[in-house]
């Protein structure tokens, strides 16, 4: 019997992965701030900065809007993260 990791229901529920159409953090762009990496909300499609960025807009958005799943918007990266369950899913 092979080991099968359990994946949270938020990640499993995503049927189409949105990579966003922006190459900037929507919130940092408004204030002229900088960011390191981008993440796209899988609920509404907003692209925001990661937790390694000074403003951490993606995780704030996830908490404030109850949108738990984000996907990397970085070229060549293929993974999603659930902020609520703290789980990653590579695809």
Buried (B, 14 or more C-beta within 10 A) or exposed (E): EEEEEEBBEBBEEBEEBBBBEBEBBBBBEEEEBEBEBBBBBBBEEBBBBBBEBEBBBBBBBBEEEEBBBBBBBBEEEEBBBBBBBEBEBEE
